Amino acid sequence: VQLQASGGGLVQPGGSLRLSCAASGSIFSINAMGWYRQAPGKQRELVAVITSGGSTSYAESVKGRVTISRDNAKNTVSLQMNSPEPEDTAVYYCNAEATTYSGRYSLWGQGTLVTVSS
């Protein structure tokens, strides 16, 4: 069971970027899925989270610029980032609270670097 993230890279301020993450393996169900980020020298922080029912929550610093979405049938979660700012530069990690046939786990993706710079 694993999460695979993709979509990071270099983006200019005011541009847009979409991160995707797919869960694979023997997963019975996934409750919450989310995106976290960790900037150099800082602690990992929550960016956005979405429940299996579609309820969302965002960090104050990204509200209005970021949209989280998921496809329950495909066990995927995405993060659309519009008008990114240099302060959004960080390694982004996806997370899934999954129930597998061997128990419940908090799964983490490998991290994808987002650099916002002109």
Secondary structure, 3 states (H helix, E strand, C coil): CEEEEECCEEECCCCEEEEEEEEECCEEEEEEEEEEEECCCCCCEEEEEECCCCCEEECCCCCCCEEEEEECCCCEEEEEEECCCHHHCEEEEEEEEEEECCEEEEEECCCEEEEECC
